[in-house]
């Protein structure tokens, strides 16, 4: 079989898959009810959360991707799914969702149809499960396109889902994945033939999703910067930053990549960070870390998302840091393409910046986000809430995370009001159509019943009186 014939076969294979999904979705919608959609979503939740299956998925994910660690993947699979199920419990996605006598408009929820979900290897079970639950909650079918390293985990997850579906008499074709081996041609065809694309992962995939011709919801790149000011509880800030940075070996797009500390508390914060296992790498040694972290201009795979001991060995730091070191904080002041520490590192490595005062810290953070990660999020540890609000007014970001461990807060937490999600929209700053966490509302559309109401036409004076008084007629 030549290359052209191979691509034609792959396209036909995807078309058959989508056709089966469309048939299943049509029947799912025709016999739909809120109880049915909720039951299907819960089946997926239990498929990933049942403890033995959760552990199997976590172990397989680490084994096949080489990213993260098993205990944290188990926690992520459990908490992200539990939080999502909490968020959607009681949410109406079938039938009438609003009826407003004042406007005369009744809004009816409708499925989108067949969803195509492109998902990353960093969360090869949790992200697909999140998308699948949301899709079924809205009455859709879904076809998942995993990254090559995520194929095995996605296959196992969907196998568990189908076991639950069989118990309930649900059609397995409601949840499918592109058959292995994955390819760009298959993913491209999927994106072109479904009714909506949901894309989380590399910016190359995001670009392809947003230019495939199908309406797409895609998310931007992370490069989280956190400010620690002179009013912060330094012990609390250091503990939260350490816990967040080390969780699942920094696979999350919400993992802190840079910390900007004001001069008045810099030394005290470094000491607090050391107590949490954060070893300071002075700026004089930064070049050696950079050379080992980007040996050929690309991130070193022996460092990316690895446990602390392996990361330290790959960076030649084992004998140069205290025993019990969990992560590195590398002093730097450079920002931009010639200063790779200012970008996303996908590892237990932080860039540490020193700022004269809060205004200088804010300016540094703005420069970092303008280089990489605009729109995603910024964090601040402070006792002055007005500063957090000021960041929300001035910074190119969709989220300001205040006095929280960033990884656990950005994508939803049981201690904040953000929707549980593994995909964060970054607004116009990040080139995205959404500025919220991906959630159930992105998986439905609505039909509006529009009735006549009493006239509400204002006079010109009601509209222009204030303007005329200032500018004249």
Buried (B, 14 or more C-beta within 10 A) or exposed (E): EEEEEEBEEBBEBBEEBBEBBBBBBBBBBEEBEBEBBBBBBBBBBBBBBBEEBBBBBBBBBBEBBBBBBBEBBBBBBBBBBBBBBEBBEEBEBBEEBEEEEEEBBBBBBBBBBBBBBBBBBBBBBBBBBBBBBBBBBBBBBBBBBBBEBBBBBBBBBBEBBBBBBEEEEBBBBBBBBBEEEBBEBBBBBBBBBBBBBBBBBBBEBBEBBBEBEBBBBBBBBBBBBBBBBBBBBBBEBBBBBBBBBBBBBBBBBBBBBBBBBBEBBBEBBBEBBBEBBBBBBEBEBBEBBBEBBBBEEEBBEBBBBBEBEBBBBBBEBBEBBEEEBBBBBBBBBBBEEEBBBBBBBBBBBBBBBBBEEBEBBBEBBBBBBBBBBBBBBBBBBBEBEEBBEBBBEEBBBBBBBBBBBBBBBBBBBEEEEBBBBBBBBBBEBBBBBBBBBBBBBBBBBEEEEEEEEEEEEEEEEEEEEEEEEEEEE
